[in-house]
């Protein structure tokens, strides 16, 4: 192999990565054309996903994806960010390393294992403890009550949101840690030298200057939640519907794919599923692209 | 004044304690999940689990031999593709510095692939391979998984190639060794441990992936290792058994989860040790 050839080979392999990304876009886009042609923009606004009548509107699955993911953020972001603050600002180095490793382990557990755990632990707990409690305390409130109405089955959007919260915590924590770590030591020490307590130092020097980075951390967590498949499929109950109640079964963009792939024979159904996948791909691409800019900018601030 | 200081200090302590609680909440699920996986899975851990095929419903016993073999087969296949691809891309990026715009494009693409939901890869391979060939196959599963392996290997390999001192390359080049030989015989071996870490991380991620296999490898109740046939895989079996209504299958799912999780745990510790060794 001459040097020239080697150069072309390695550069070629490297260039194939963006080409692969492009190929995924093109092939998924092309395969979802029949669905888009048939339903037009109505594909995104249609509220019925019905295989029998061959009507495919993606709004219920988009709704399920958004609600379960936002729920996950609501549970996960506060815990993850406080954990990251604890690890960077308060914990001694040894503890910080150990806990950091444990959080990495959470990220390494396969999705299907979370699903398994969810089915046998989270769902019964939800059904017997959490959902009845929510129902009793908030179910009769005027507006909010709609969120906590209906029969507590255990499976449903709430369960999916809870398992997602656990699964995206490592993502948010590790990015938030990086963001906090990138804050110049001098700024923290300046605050402490002026007599600030640790809490005041964190408020003045750490949180204030890491806002955009934290937004990035949260949206990377969101992007992860949007595409998470197996655990959600096992817990969400798999019914494409739009309901206010968090106890009701739902369906996400990823879970509808996982559920219906095997039985999809009708070309329009296949194409509609692919169109859902294509949409999911575009959304996560855009989100990841912009949040990387956001986090990158924050990290680049280091003097 | 003193009182105010006392107030501020107390507030700060309460705040620190709240952060501590937050960290505790963040790692609590790990113990809950691990604890139950060990408790439920351990009793099913016997020789039969590794040496027997699954039994039909109603018969006790049986193992996940086909799933274990299938997973290893898929990992080997995705490894061969993904590792070659990833290391090749890393060498291209770090050793042959492409033009600036291309360099940025490649890096962004690697990052974007790393954060793409894995089910998308399954969907892509389904469209380009499974639909035209009209069958689910082990080969398509391996290819779908290689998209999971690629970005992780490419990132870590590039990271560690960059750390190889330039003087080592120059020493080789000064002796008149061709650049490609310098890379293959000097630079890559120097970065070996780091690259190995990336490979281990990537494979341990890939072995637990279920979503990309659903439309590609599909799963198989029986024994098969032919590349053009559907193949069993541990995560798919765990999924199918978990959502089934049968207790014996639930047990197999738990034991499968235990084996999978321990594998991931051991490889993470090992890769950590590998890089720690080097520093």
Interface residues (C-beta under 8 A of the other chain):
Chain A: X1 X2 X3 X5 X6 X7 X9 X10 X11 X12 X13 X14 X15 X16 X17 X18 X20 X21 X23 X24 X27 X28 X31 X78 X79 X80 X81 X82 X83 X85 X86 X87 X89 X90 X91 X99 X101 X102 X103 X104 X105 X106 X108 X109 X110 X111 X112 X113 X114 X115 X116 X117 X119 X120 X121 X166 X169 X173 X197 X198 X199 X200 X202 X220 X223 X224 X226 X227 X228 X229 X230 X234 X254 X257 X258 X261 X274 X277 X280 X281 X284 X285 X288 X289 X292
Chain B: X8 X9 X11 X12 X15 X16 X18 X19 X20 X21 X22 X23 X25 X26 X27 X29 X30 X32 X33 X36 X37 X40 X85 X88 X89 X90 X91 X92 X93 X95 X96 X98 X102 X105 X106 X108 X109 X110 X111 X112 X113 X115 X116 X117 X118 X119 X120 X121 X123 X124 X126 X127 X128 X147 X150 X154 X178 X179 X180 X183 X204 X205 X207 X208 X209 X210 X211 X214 X215 X235 X238 X239 X242 X243 X250 X253 X254 X257 X260 X261 X264 X265 X268 X272
